[in-house]
């Protein structure tokens, strides 16, 4: 099963679903198409009883460069900005609401919204080639998940520092603070993700779905609030100026 070009979605022979963010020419930058296709793919596999779980990873060298800044700049008005982040919200909610195990296999550098995604999955595996940075604040964008949910995973002070500083951390630092669960060699990333899904799937599926549903219900309001915050921040003139300046230097 392959859905479009921006997300390659398929179910392998082990009944494990894979969602591969695939915009390598843009370092897998997260745009509306990624949001839409990811949500659609998760919706489709949710009704497949044979699927054991979901792995989210990136195509090529990057996990994701974060939000597609050019798409934000091209949005002409408030309505369009809200549409962009509403689609992203729906994708994130679909991850939170998926009632089977979800693993993030971070194959390379992860920026911004792709780091935010890791707070909603059940297990995070990082390649030794990975790095992590929540850089939105440097551009005037308020990260949608770290301030409302991420601090639960890594602690208030660490979440605050990472989100307001935009600092890049190594996979070793990410492991130390609890942002990732383990580090593997690049060649072993997919196999390890597959084995984690299989291990979790030994638990009773009804228990898994109930536990995940309870956790999700506590998160949904925060996810909605977080994406309102990033949408509002994207509308500010000083944010647009920072983004323009950043892109002009690339």
N, C-alpha and C positions, 0 to 999 in steps of 0.2 A: 504494500500500500504506500503510494507516494503522493503527497499533497503539495503540488506547486513546487516552486524553486526555493523559496525562502525557508521553508521547513520541510525536510525529508522525513516523512513518517512511515514506519513499517513495523511489522511484527515478525520476529525471527523464528527459527525452527524450534527454539526453546520456549516459545509463547511469551517472549519478553518484547514489549513495545519500545521502540526507539524514536525519539523526536530529535532530529539533528538540525540545529540552526545553521542554515546554509546560504550565507551571503559572503563568501570568502573574499570577494572583490571589495567589500566594505568592512572587512574584519568582523563579519557577522553582526553588524550594527542592527539593533532591534527597532524595526519599523512596524507600521500598522499591519503589513502583510504577515510578518512573523507572529504578531499577536493573534490575528484572525485564524491563521492556519494551525497554530498550536492549540488554540481553544477548540477548533473543529476536530482535530485529530484526537484530542483527549475525549471529546464527546463521543466519537465513534468507537473508541476502544473501551469506553466505560460499559458498554452493553455487551461486550464480548467476554463471556465467562471463562474462556480458555486463557485469556491474557493474565499473566502472573503479576506484572508490574510495569513500570515505565522508567526508562533512562533518558535523561535530557543531556545532550552534549553539543559540541560545536564542530563544524566542518573545517578542517585545515588547522592552521596554527593557533587561532583564537577561539576561546569559548564565546565571547562576545565583547565588542567594543562599547557596549552600552547603547543608550537611546540614540537613534539616528538623528543627529542634530540638524542635518539639512532638511529633514522632513518637518521639524519644528519650525525652522525659519520660513519654510515655504507655506506654512499654515497662515492663511490671511486674516483670520479673525478668531474670536473667542470660541465660537461654535466648533471650528475645525480643531483647535487645540484640545478642547474637551473630547471630541470624537477620537482623537489619537490616544489619549490616555484612558478613555473609557474602554477602548478595545484592549489596551494593556491590562487594565483592571480585570476584565473578563477572562483573559488568559491566566492571570495569576490566581483568580478565584477558581478556575478550572483545575489548576494544580492542587490548590488547597482542598478542593472538594473530591478529588479523585480518591476512591476508597480502596485503592491498592497501593503497595509500596512505590515510592518515587525516589529515584537516586539521581543526583546531579553528578555527572562525570566531567569535571572541569579539566579540559584537555590543554588549555593555554591561558593567556591573560584574560581576566574577567574584570570588566569595568561597569560601574554604575548599576543599571537596572538588572544586569545579569548576576551581580553579587547579591542584590536584593532577592532575587529568585531563590537563592540557596537557603534563605531563612524559612522557606515554605516546604521544602522537601524533607524526606525522612532520613537521608544519609547523603553526605557529600564526600566524594573521592576526588582528590586533586592530583594531577600529574605533576611530576617534578618540574615541568616547564610552565606550570601555572603561576599566576600572580594575581593579586586582588587589590582593587582600588574603587572606592565609592567617591567619584570625583564631581558629582553634581553641584555641590555647594560652591566650588570654584567658578562655576559658570552661572550661579544664581538659581540652580534647580534644587528643590528640596527632595531628597530621596524618599520614595513612597513607603518603604517597609522598615528600614532600620530604626527610625525614630518611634515607630508604633509597635513593632513586633521584634525586630532584630535584637534589641537590648535584652530581651528575655533569654536569647541564646548565648550572647557573648558578654553580657553585663552592661550596665548603664554607662560607665565611664569609657569603656572601650568602644561601645557603639557611638557615643557622642564624639569621641576623638576622631574615629575613622570617618564619620560623616561630615564633620565640620572642617577637617584638615585636608581630606582628599588624598591622604598618604597611601602609597603603594606598599603592600606587605607581601612577603614571600609565603610560599605554601607552608613552610615550617612555622612562621609566625601565626598563620591562619590556623594551623593545627593547635598551637599552644593556647590560643584564646578561644578555641571551640567553634570557629567559623567552618572548619572542615573536620572530618572524622578520621581520615587517613590519607597518606601520600603514597603513590606508587610510581614505578617507572612508566614512562609514556606507553611503551609496548604492552604493558599489562593492564591499562586502564579499562578497556572494554570487558576483558575477562573478569576483572575484579567486580565491576558493576553488575555483570551478569550473575556472579556468584552471590552477591549480597541480595539481589532480588530472589534468587532461589532459596537462600537461607531464610529470609523473612517469610517466604511463602509456605514454609513448613508449619507456621502458626495457623490456627483456625481462621478461615477467610471471614466468617461472620464476626469474630472478635476483632480482626484487623479493621474491617469496615466500620464497626461501631466506634472503636477507639479513634479512628481518623475523622469520623463524622463529628464526634464530640469536640475534638481539637479544632476542626474547621469552623464550627459554629462560634467559637470564641474569637476567631481571627477575622471573620468576614467584615464586621463593622470597621475594624482597624484598617483592613485593606482598602475599603471604600474611602475612608477618611484620608489615607495616605495618598491615593491617586488624585483626590481633590487638591491636596496640598501641592503636588508637583505640577498639576495643570495650572493652578493659580500662579505659581512661581514662574512658569514658562511664559505667562502673559505679560510680565513686567518688562518695561522698556530696557532697564539696565541689564536684565538677563539676556535679552536679544542682542544687546550690544556686546556683552561678554562672549556669547556664542559666535557672533560675527568675527570678533577679534581673534578668537581661538582658531576658527576655521581658516582665516586669512593667513595664519602662520604655518599651516600644515602644507 
